[in-house]
Amino acid sequence: MWILFAFGSAIFSGLTTILAKCGIQKTDSTIATAIRTIIVLYFL
């Protein structure tokens, strides 16, 4: 069962990166990373 969670985590991590790049194309990469980190920390 844990292997399914590992694969799911890897897939969703990759999708998050791709969708973030598509959604924030005109923003500086440092600011985009900071925003993404803040959102992740909020949900933790």
C-alpha positions in Angstrom: 0.0 0.0 0.0 2.8 2.4 0.8 4.2 2.0 -2.7 1.0 3.5 -4.1 1.3 6.5 -1.8 5.0 6.9 -3.0 4.0 6.9 -6.6 1.1 9.2 -6.0 3.3 11.6 -4.2 5.8 11.6 -7.0 3.2 12.2 -9.7 1.4 15.0 -7.8 4.7 16.6 -7.0 5.6 16.7 -10.7 2.2 18.0 -11.7 2.4 20.7 -9.1 5.7 21.9 -10.5 4.4 21.9 -14.1 1.1 23.6 -13.3 2.9 26.3 -11.2 5.3 27.0 -14.1 2.3 27.4 -16.5 0.3 29.5 -14.1 3.1 31.9 -13.2 5.0 32.5 -16.4 5.4 36.3 -16.1 6.5 36.2 -12.4 10.1 36.0 -11.2 11.0 32.4 -10.3 12.1 33.5 -6.8 8.8 35.1 -6.0 6.9 32.2 -7.5 8.8 29.8 -5.3 8.2 31.9 -2.2 4.5 32.0 -2.9 4.3 28.3 -3.4 6.2 27.7 -0.2 3.9 30.0 1.8 0.9 28.1 0.4 2.4 24.7 1.3 3.3 25.9 4.8 -0.2 27.2 5.3 -1.7 23.8 4.6 0.7 22.0 6.8 
